[in-house]
Amino acid sequence: MDIQMPWDRVWTNCHLATMAGDDHSYGAIRDAAVAVRAGRIAWVGERARLPQAQLEAARERIDLRGAWVTPGLIDPHTHLAFAGERSNEFEQRLRGASYEDILRAGGGILSTVRSVRAATEAELAQQTIARAARLAALGVTTIEIKSGYGMNLEHERKQLRAARAVSERLAVRVSKTFLGAHALPPECAMRASDYIAYVTRDVLPALAAEGLVDAVDAFCETIAFSADQVAALFDAAAACGLPVKLHADQLSDGGGAELAARHHALSADHLEYANQHGIECMAKAGTVAVLLPGAFYFLRETRLPPVHALRAAAVRMAIGSDCNPGTAPLLSPTITMNMACVQFRLTPAEALAGYTREAARALGLLSEIGTIEPGKSADFAVWRCSNPAELTYWIDGIAPVGRVFRGEPDAQGPVS
């Protein structure tokens, strides 16, 4: 045993929902302990099995007094880097306007494009950091943040820099996604092919060279971009060495699930209209389904994503908030998980896995985060609850009492 390298911290008298494995027991270890060295998980197991010499040599020991510990929550699909709000559209939809009606009238995404372009980089970063801080306070330690409201080099860069600022200001890991193919900017109306050519030739390579892009996304839909146009963008992403993901089959069956699988996408997101063939392709490719119950709820959709078919095909299911100003103004992971259970009929264990292990898989980060296992980053959330199902049971009625990121306590202070 290596006593020369003592543990930095040991958390004891806790219960662990490790989320390791694929069963429905949360990978639970009761009366457990977890040790961390240099920001990495060094030991996990029953408290009675703790190596006593290592325990006594640890620099700090923390009694969690029976709390539950989960992996830090992971939001694999957000649009946090935006300016302004769109509550007027909420009213319009309640009066009968459709998503497409609002978009074609110059609202929707284009409304936020105008607000983002008008904001300074400092203003955009400040607003993005504030939203991320809310998620972090609720147990989230990793956030995916998309661009897509700039729609030219200058403003897409501004969004991605705002996303990067989150990781510089908060104890949060950020995965930055380029969503240049979100909608057509007003200056390119009716010229989708020209816009995709501009994005693939000028915008994506420049932002990738600046280290601002971790993955590339697109909106494949009748009101956005065709499968052929998205394929051209994905080819450009491959040339830059970047993985891809896709807003797929949200409003219609456009073959998005199959397209995502064909390009070995990390994830296909939304999927309400995905067909059986596309689901089977996703299973073969290992593409994760990211379900977004917030948008489903807010848009009052009636077409459920094909959860039963995804389960039957053994497609992994992650969950994201989809936080955005138009269709999912949502900043609560526990509400998101509750919606996934109530609306989509996920089990509580599936929902928590969707916001931890499978969310990490959807970001290509499962080797680093998503479960409590030796060697992984020490990303934890600590909860006062009787069992992990409470995290999905309460409607925004439970919050973490402590967070750890990379082995360091956050600004919330000690667990009490």
Backbone hydrogen bonds, N-H to C=O, Kabsch-Sander energy under -0.5 kcal/mol:
donor,donor_aa,acceptor,acceptor_aa,energy
3,I,1,M,-1.4
5,M,2,D,-0.8
8,D,36,V,-2.3
9,R,36,V,-1.6
10,V,60,E,-1.7
11,W,34,V,-3.0
12,T,10,V,-0.5
12,T,62,I,-2.7
14,C,32,A,-1.3
15,H,67,A,-2.5
16,L,29,I,-3.0
17,A,69,V,-3.0
18,T,16,L,-0.8
18,T,27,G,-1.3
19,M,26,Y,-2.5
28,A,25,S,-1.5
29,I,16,L,-2.3
32,A,14,C,-4.0
33,A,45,G,-2.3
34,V,11,W,-2.1
35,A,43,W,-2.7
36,V,9,R,-2.6
37,R,40,R,-2.8
40,R,37,R,-2.0
41,I,376,K,-2.9
42,A,35,A,-2.9
43,W,35,A,-1.4
45,G,33,A,-1.8
47,R,31,D,-2.9
49,R,46,E,-1.7
50,L,47,R,-1.8
52,Q,50,L,-0.6
55,L,51,P,-2.4
56,E,52,Q,-2.7
57,A,53,A,-1.4
58,A,54,Q,-0.9
58,A,55,L,-0.9
59,R,7,W,-2.3
60,E,8,D,-0.5
62,I,10,V,-3.1
64,L,12,T,-2.6
64,L,62,I,-0.7
66,G,13,N,-3.3
67,A,13,N,-0.5
67,A,64,L,-1.3
68,W,383,W,-2.7
69,V,15,H,-2.8
70,T,381,A,-2.7
72,G,379,D,-2.3
73,L,139,G,-2.5
74,I,355,Y,-3.1
75,D,142,T,-2.5
79,H,323,C,-2.6
81,A,146,K,-0.5
82,F,80,L,-2.2
86,R,325,P,-0.7
89,E,86,R,-0.9
90,F,86,R,-1.0
91,E,87,S,-1.6
92,Q,88,N,-2.0
93,R,89,E,-2.7
94,L,90,F,-1.7
95,R,91,E,-1.0
95,R,92,Q,-0.6
96,G,93,R,-1.7
97,A,92,Q,-2.2
102,I,98,S,-2.2
103,L,99,Y,-2.2
104,R,100,E,-2.7
105,A,101,D,-1.1
106,G,103,L,-1.7
107,G,102,I,-2.4
110,L,107,G,-1.2
111,S,108,G,-0.9
112,T,108,G,-1.3
113,V,109,I,-2.1
114,R,110,L,-1.9
115,S,111,S,-1.5
116,V,112,T,-2.8
117,R,113,V,-2.6
118,A,114,R,-1.5
119,A,115,S,-1.2
124,L,120,T,-2.6
125,A,121,E,-2.6
126,Q,122,A,-2.3
127,Q,123,E,-2.1
128,T,124,L,-2.3
129,I,125,A,-2.9
130,A,126,Q,-1.9
131,R,127,Q,-1.7
132,A,128,T,-2.4
133,A,129,I,-2.5
134,R,130,A,-1.3
135,L,131,R,-1.7
136,A,132,A,-2.7
137,A,133,A,-2.2
138,L,134,R,-0.7
138,L,135,L,-1.0
139,G,136,A,-1.6
140,V,135,L,-1.9
141,T,73,L,-2.7
142,T,73,L,-1.4
143,I,173,R,-2.7
144,E,75,D,-2.6
145,I,175,S,-2.6
146,K,78,T,-1.6
147,S,177,T,-2.1
156,E,152,N,-2.6
157,R,153,L,-2.1
158,K,154,E,-1.5
159,Q,155,H,-1.9
160,L,156,E,-2.3
161,R,157,R,-2.3
162,A,158,K,-1.9
163,A,159,Q,-2.1
164,R,160,L,-2.2
165,A,161,R,-2.1
166,V,162,A,-0.9
166,V,163,A,-0.7
167,S,163,A,-0.9
168,E,164,R,-1.1
169,R,165,A,-1.6
170,L,166,V,-2.8
172,V,170,L,-2.2
173,R,141,T,-2.8
175,S,143,I,-2.3
176,K,174,V,-0.6
177,T,145,I,-2.5
177,T,175,S,-0.5
178,F,215,A,-2.8
179,L,177,T,-0.7
181,A,217,D,-0.7
182,H,180,G,-1.3
188,C,185,P,-2.1
189,A,186,P,-1.2
191,R,188,C,-2.5
195,Y,191,R,-2.1
196,I,192,A,-2.7
197,A,193,S,-2.1
198,Y,194,D,-2.1
199,V,195,Y,-2.6
200,T,196,I,-2.7
201,R,197,A,-2.2
202,D,198,Y,-2.8
203,V,198,Y,-1.3
204,L,199,V,-2.7
206,A,202,D,-0.7
207,L,203,V,-2.4
208,A,204,L,-2.7
209,A,205,P,-2.1
210,E,206,A,-1.0
211,G,208,A,-1.7
212,L,207,L,-2.1
214,D,176,K,-3.3
215,A,176,K,-1.2
216,V,243,P,-2.1
217,D,178,F,-2.9
219,F,181,A,-2.5
220,C,218,A,-0.7
220,C,247,H,-2.0
221,E,219,F,-0.9
221,E,225,F,-1.0
224,A,221,E,-1.8
225,F,219,F,-1.7
230,V,226,S,-2.5
231,A,227,A,-2.4
232,A,228,D,-1.7
233,L,229,Q,-1.6
234,F,230,V,-2.7
235,D,231,A,-2.2
236,A,232,A,-1.6
237,A,233,L,-2.2
238,A,234,F,-2.4
239,A,235,D,-1.9
240,C,236,A,-1.1
240,C,237,A,-0.6
241,G,238,A,-1.5
242,L,237,A,-2.7
245,K,216,V,-2.2
246,L,267,S,-1.4
247,H,218,A,-3.0
248,A,246,L,-0.9
248,A,269,D,-2.4
249,D,220,C,-0.6
254,G,252,S,-1.3
259,L,255,G,-2.2
260,A,256,G,-2.8
261,A,257,A,-2.2
262,R,258,E,-2.5
263,H,259,L,-1.4
264,H,261,A,-1.9
265,A,260,A,-2.7
266,L,244,V,-3.1
267,S,244,V,-0.5
268,A,288,V,-2.5
269,D,246,L,-3.3
270,H,290,V,-2.5
271,L,248,A,-2.5
271,L,269,D,-1.0
273,Y,249,D,-3.1
274,A,271,L,-1.6
279,I,275,N,-2.1
280,E,276,Q,-2.4
281,C,277,H,-2.2
282,M,278,G,-2.3
283,A,279,I,-2.2
284,K,280,E,-1.9
285,A,281,C,-2.1
286,G,282,M,-1.4
287,T,282,M,-1.8
288,V,266,L,-2.5
289,A,316,R,-3.0
290,V,268,A,-2.1
290,V,288,V,-0.6
291,L,289,A,-0.7
291,L,318,A,-2.9
296,F,292,L,-1.5
297,Y,293,P,-2.5
298,F,294,G,-2.8
299,L,295,A,-2.4
300,R,297,Y,-1.1
301,E,296,F,-2.3
304,L,302,T,-0.9
307,V,305,P,-2.6
310,L,306,P,-2.4
311,R,307,V,-2.8
312,A,308,H,-2.6
313,A,309,A,-1.8
314,A,311,R,-1.6
315,V,310,L,-2.7
318,A,289,A,-3.1
318,A,316,R,-0.5
319,I,354,G,-2.2
320,G,291,L,-2.0
322,D,77,H,-2.5
324,N,328,A,-1.8
328,A,324,N,-0.8
330,L,328,A,-2.5
336,T,332,S,-2.0
337,M,333,P,-2.4
338,N,334,T,-2.4
339,M,335,I,-2.8
340,A,336,T,-2.0
341,C,337,M,-1.8
342,V,338,N,-2.9
343,Q,339,M,-3.0
344,F,339,M,-0.9
344,F,340,A,-0.7
345,R,341,C,-0.9
346,L,340,A,-1.8
351,A,347,T,-2.6
352,L,348,P,-2.4
353,A,349,A,-2.3
354,G,350,E,-2.2
355,Y,351,A,-1.1
356,T,353,A,-1.1
358,E,353,A,-2.7
359,A,353,A,-0.8
360,A,356,T,-2.4
361,R,357,R,-1.9
362,A,358,E,-2.2
363,L,359,A,-0.9
363,L,360,A,-0.7
364,G,361,R,-1.4
365,L,360,A,-3.0
366,L,360,A,-0.5
368,E,365,L,-1.9
369,I,365,L,-2.3
372,I,18,T,-2.0
373,E,371,T,-1.0
375,G,41,I,-3.1
376,K,373,E,-1.9
377,S,368,E,-2.4
378,A,39,G,-2.4
379,D,377,S,-2.2
380,F,378,A,-0.7
380,F,404,V,-2.2
381,A,70,T,-2.2
382,V,402,G,-3.0
383,W,68,W,-3.3
385,C,383,W,-1.0
390,E,387,N,-1.7
391,L,388,P,-1.7
392,T,389,A,-1.3
393,Y,389,A,-1.4
394,W,390,E,-1.9
396,D,394,W,-1.3
401,V,382,V,-2.8
402,G,382,V,-1.1
404,V,380,F,-2.3
405,F,408,E,-2.0
407,G,378,A,-1.9
408,E,405,F,-1.9
410,D,403,R,-1.4
413,G,410,D,-1.5
